Amino acid sequence: MPDIKTSIKICLILLSGTLAYSCSVSNYKLVKANRSAYQMNQNAEVDSTIIKTYTPYKTKLEEEMNQVIGHADVLMSKVDTVPENLLRNFFSDACLAQALKIDPEIDLAMPSTKGGIRIDVPKGPIRLTNIFELMPFENELIVYKLKGSDVQNLLEFIADTGGQPIAGFSMKIKEGKPADVIIKGKPFDPGRSYWVLTSDYIAGGGDRVESFKNPLEKKMLNLRVRAALIGYVKENEAAGKSIKPILDGRITKN
């Protein structure tokens, strides 16, 4: 007959085995499921419990998003009927300026398409919420080394679509085609390669851009588009400068 210690050990072993089996094998079966739909509209009753739960977070978020990070001397409008506008120039210049701090080899930039720029930026105080509404996506800035033929393809896309947000170069659109392209003060050379700054969305074929399918090289900057915009505005504010983009003729159309 086993002693008391041995009996306890046997009981513990049996108990642990039973628990393990009961956890791995379920005797429960779903026999019925009910679903109800709740209409969410202006007639829905206010639930004070839910309001009390989210109000502290809402207040904190509003405080952060309403902070002024800079000032604009002019209204920057999204209007898409012209080849160049103030909002696109601000957007692309800001992205290029911040990216050049990381990679000074960049030759030219198209960090977004005009469809990717969502709203106007008002004249006066620029709040954090303005930048989040302007760029609500988590897109990354990336630098690609492209053959001259791929850069030509990008220039043709810009011309065919009547202008896009660009920086670091200028061009004319003549009869829907790119002409008189100047990059860093020199005429575009289709026989050489260029480092082009863009977003992961565009590079992935967004908005039917096909120029980045076969890059020679690729550089990750670990810099989001929105972060570049915020950094640019804050740095100008810290230096006592307002945001005042101009129409400098970087894209003209006959």
VORODO-922609 format. One record per residue (C-alpha): residue number from 1; x, y negated, z negated. Coordinates in nm, 2 decimals. Layout:
N
(NUM, (X, Y, Z))
...
// end
This chain:
254
(1, (0.00, 0.00, 0.00))
(2, (0.15, -0.34, 0.10))
(3, (0.24, -0.59, -0.17))
(4, (0.07, -0.92, -0.20))
(5, (0.33, -1.12, 0.00))
(6, (0.31, -0.87, 0.29))
(7, (-0.07, -0.89, 0.28))
(8, (-0.06, -1.27, 0.30))
(9, (0.17, -1.26, 0.60))
(10, (-0.06, -1.02, 0.78))
(11, (-0.36, -1.24, 0.71))
(12, (-0.18, -1.55, 0.84))
(13, (-0.07, -1.37, 1.16))
(14, (-0.43, -1.25, 1.22))
(15, (-0.57, -1.59, 1.15))
(16, (-0.33, -1.77, 1.39))
(17, (-0.41, -1.52, 1.66))
(18, (-0.78, -1.57, 1.61))
(19, (-0.74, -1.95, 1.63))
(20, (-0.53, -1.93, 1.94))
(21, (-0.78, -1.70, 2.11))
(22, (-1.08, -1.92, 2.02))
(23, (-0.90, -2.23, 2.15))
(24, (-0.81, -2.06, 2.49))
(25, (-1.15, -1.89, 2.55))
(26, (-1.47, -2.09, 2.54))
(27, (-1.81, -1.94, 2.50))
(28, (-1.99, -2.26, 2.59))
(29, (-2.15, -2.31, 2.93))
(30, (-2.31, -2.62, 3.08))
(31, (-2.68, -2.55, 3.12))
(32, (-2.82, -2.90, 3.19))
(33, (-2.70, -3.25, 3.27))
(34, (-2.90, -3.57, 3.26))
(35, (-2.81, -3.89, 3.44))
(36, (-2.97, -4.23, 3.39))
(37, (-2.92, -4.55, 3.60))
(38, (-2.91, -4.89, 3.43))
(39, (-2.97, -5.20, 3.64))
(40, (-2.71, -5.47, 3.58))
(41, (-2.86, -5.81, 3.66))
(42, (-2.98, -6.13, 3.50))
(43, (-3.27, -5.94, 3.33))
(44, (-3.03, -5.72, 3.13))
(45, (-3.05, -5.78, 2.76))
(46, (-2.74, -5.93, 2.59))
(47, (-2.55, -5.68, 2.38))
(48, (-2.39, -5.88, 2.10))
(49, (-2.17, -5.59, 2.01))
(50, (-2.00, -5.58, 2.35))
(51, (-1.96, -5.96, 2.35))
(52, (-1.80, -5.95, 2.00))
(53, (-1.56, -5.68, 2.13))
(54, (-1.43, -5.86, 2.44))
(55, (-1.45, -6.23, 2.33))
(56, (-1.11, -6.24, 2.16))
(57, (-0.94, -6.10, 2.46))
(58, (-1.14, -6.33, 2.70))
(59, (-1.04, -6.63, 2.49))
(60, (-0.67, -6.53, 2.49))
(61, (-0.67, -6.46, 2.86))
(62, (-0.84, -6.80, 2.94))
(63, (-0.58, -6.98, 2.73))
(64, (-0.30, -6.82, 2.92))
(65, (-0.45, -6.86, 3.27))
(66, (-0.54, -7.22, 3.22))
(67, (-0.19, -7.33, 3.12))
(68, (-0.05, -7.60, 3.36))
(69, (0.28, -7.48, 3.52))
(70, (0.33, -7.76, 3.77))
(71, (0.17, -8.04, 3.97))
(72, (0.08, -8.09, 4.34))
(73, (0.09, -8.42, 4.52))
(74, (-0.15, -8.31, 4.78))
(75, (-0.44, -8.07, 4.84))
(76, (-0.30, -7.75, 5.00))
(77, (-0.58, -7.61, 5.22))
(78, (-0.63, -7.27, 5.36))
(79, (-0.76, -7.40, 5.69))
(80, (-0.67, -7.14, 5.96))
(81, (-0.74, -7.34, 6.28))
(82, (-0.39, -7.49, 6.31))
(83, (-0.05, -7.32, 6.37))
(84, (0.11, -7.48, 6.06))
(85, (-0.05, -7.61, 5.74))
(86, (0.07, -7.73, 5.40))
(87, (-0.04, -7.43, 5.21))
(88, (0.14, -7.18, 5.43))
(89, (0.46, -7.40, 5.42))
(90, (0.45, -7.41, 5.04))
(91, (0.38, -7.04, 5.01))
(92, (0.66, -6.93, 5.25))
(93, (0.91, -7.18, 5.13))
(94, (0.86, -7.08, 4.77))
(95, (0.90, -6.71, 4.84))
(96, (1.22, -6.77, 5.05))
(97, (1.37, -7.00, 4.79))
(98, (1.33, -6.75, 4.51))
(99, (1.44, -6.46, 4.73))
(100, (1.76, -6.64, 4.84))
(101, (1.87, -6.65, 4.48))
(102, (1.88, -6.27, 4.49))
(103, (1.99, -6.22, 4.85))
(104, (2.16, -6.51, 5.02))
(105, (2.19, -6.32, 5.35))
(106, (1.82, -6.37, 5.44))
(107, (1.78, -6.53, 5.78))
(108, (1.41, -6.59, 5.81))
(109, (1.09, -6.51, 5.63))
(110, (0.72, -6.43, 5.69))
(111, (0.61, -6.33, 5.33))
(112, (0.24, -6.31, 5.41))
(113, (0.00, -6.34, 5.69))
(114, (-0.25, -6.63, 5.68))
(115, (-0.52, -6.38, 5.59))
(116, (-0.33, -6.28, 5.28))
(117, (-0.34, -6.64, 5.14))
(118, (-0.67, -6.64, 4.96))
(119, (-0.77, -6.99, 4.84))
(120, (-0.67, -7.36, 4.85))
(121, (-0.44, -7.51, 4.58))
(122, (-0.59, -7.84, 4.46))
(123, (-0.41, -8.17, 4.42))
(124, (-0.31, -8.24, 4.07))
(125, (-0.23, -7.99, 3.79))
(126, (-0.14, -7.64, 3.91))
(127, (-0.26, -7.38, 3.66))
(128, (-0.15, -7.02, 3.64))
(129, (-0.50, -6.91, 3.75))
(130, (-0.45, -7.11, 4.07))
(131, (-0.15, -6.89, 4.16))
(132, (-0.33, -6.56, 4.06))
(133, (-0.63, -6.66, 4.28))
(134, (-0.40, -6.76, 4.56))
(135, (-0.21, -6.43, 4.55))
(136, (-0.43, -6.17, 4.36))
(137, (-0.23, -5.87, 4.49))
(138, (0.08, -5.70, 4.34))
(139, (0.28, -5.72, 4.66))
(140, (0.66, -5.70, 4.65))
(141, (0.91, -5.90, 4.85))
(142, (1.15, -5.69, 5.05))
(143, (1.43, -5.77, 5.29))
(144, (1.47, -5.58, 5.62))
(145, (1.75, -5.58, 5.87))
(146, (1.59, -5.58, 6.21))
(147, (1.71, -5.54, 6.56))
(148, (1.67, -5.84, 6.78))
(149, (1.39, -5.66, 6.97))
(150, (1.20, -5.61, 6.65))
(151, (1.24, -5.97, 6.56))
(152, (1.11, -6.06, 6.90))
(153, (0.81, -5.84, 6.83))
(154, (0.74, -6.03, 6.51))
(155, (0.77, -6.36, 6.69))
(156, (0.52, -6.24, 6.95))
(157, (0.28, -6.14, 6.67))
(158, (0.31, -6.49, 6.52))
(159, (0.25, -6.66, 6.85))
(160, (-0.04, -6.43, 6.95))
(161, (-0.22, -6.50, 6.62))
(162, (-0.18, -6.87, 6.65))
(163, (0.08, -6.92, 6.37))
(164, (0.16, -6.76, 6.04))
(165, (0.33, -6.85, 5.71))
(166, (0.70, -6.87, 5.80))
(167, (1.02, -7.02, 5.66))
(168, (1.38, -7.04, 5.77))
(169, (1.31, -7.09, 6.13))
(170, (1.10, -7.29, 6.38))
(171, (0.93, -7.20, 6.70))
(172, (0.69, -7.32, 6.97))
(173, (0.39, -7.13, 7.10))
(174, (0.36, -7.18, 7.47))
(175, (0.07, -7.00, 7.65))
(176, (0.04, -6.76, 7.36))
(177, (0.42, -6.66, 7.37))
(178, (0.71, -6.76, 7.14))
(179, (0.95, -7.02, 7.28))
(180, (1.24, -7.23, 7.16))
(181, (1.30, -7.02, 6.85))
(182, (1.56, -7.17, 6.62))
(183, (1.69, -6.96, 6.32))
(184, (1.92, -7.13, 6.07))
(185, (1.99, -7.40, 6.32))
(186, (2.08, -7.17, 6.61))
(187, (1.88, -7.04, 6.90))
(188, (1.73, -6.69, 6.85))
(189, (1.97, -6.42, 6.99))
(190, (1.78, -6.10, 7.09))
(191, (2.11, -5.92, 7.11))
(192, (2.19, -5.94, 6.73))
(193, (2.02, -5.83, 6.41))
(194, (1.86, -6.05, 6.15))
(195, (1.77, -6.01, 5.78))
(196, (1.39, -6.08, 5.75))
(197, (1.20, -6.14, 5.42))
(198, (0.85, -6.00, 5.41))
(199, (0.61, -5.82, 5.18))
(200, (0.56, -5.45, 5.14))
(201, (0.21, -5.49, 5.27))
(202, (0.32, -5.64, 5.60))
(203, (0.61, -5.40, 5.63))
(204, (0.37, -5.11, 5.59))
(205, (0.18, -5.22, 5.90))
(206, (-0.07, -5.45, 5.72))
(207, (-0.27, -5.68, 5.95))
(208, (-0.14, -5.48, 6.25))
(209, (0.22, -5.60, 6.21))
(210, (0.45, -5.33, 6.37))
(211, (0.78, -5.50, 6.36))
(212, (0.92, -5.33, 6.05))
(213, (0.87, -4.96, 6.15))
(214, (1.23, -4.89, 6.23))
(215, (1.46, -5.12, 6.02))
(216, (1.83, -5.09, 6.03))
(217, (1.85, -5.15, 5.66))
(218, (1.62, -5.23, 5.36))
(219, (1.68, -5.42, 5.04))
(220, (1.45, -5.41, 4.74))
(221, (1.45, -5.74, 4.55))
(222, (1.23, -5.63, 4.25))
(223, (1.05, -5.95, 4.30))
(224, (0.67, -5.98, 4.34))
(225, (0.52, -6.24, 4.57))
(226, (0.32, -6.39, 4.28))
(227, (0.63, -6.41, 4.06))
(228, (0.82, -6.59, 4.33))
(229, (0.54, -6.85, 4.36))
(230, (0.51, -6.90, 3.98))
(231, (0.89, -6.93, 3.94))
(232, (0.91, -7.18, 4.22))
(233, (0.64, -7.40, 4.07))
(234, (0.78, -7.38, 3.71))
(235, (1.13, -7.46, 3.82))
(236, (1.02, -7.77, 4.01))
(237, (0.81, -7.88, 3.71))
(238, (1.11, -7.83, 3.48))
(239, (1.32, -8.05, 3.71))
(240, (1.06, -8.32, 3.71))
(241, (0.95, -8.25, 4.07))
(242, (0.60, -8.21, 4.20))
(243, (0.50, -7.97, 4.48))
(244, (0.47, -8.18, 4.79))
(245, (0.50, -7.97, 5.11))
(246, (0.51, -8.15, 5.45))
(247, (0.43, -8.05, 5.80))
(248, (0.78, -8.03, 5.95))
(249, (0.70, -7.89, 6.29))
(250, (0.82, -7.53, 6.21))
(251, (0.54, -7.40, 6.44))
(252, (0.39, -7.61, 6.72))
(253, (0.14, -7.51, 6.99))
(254, (0.08, -7.66, 7.33))
// end
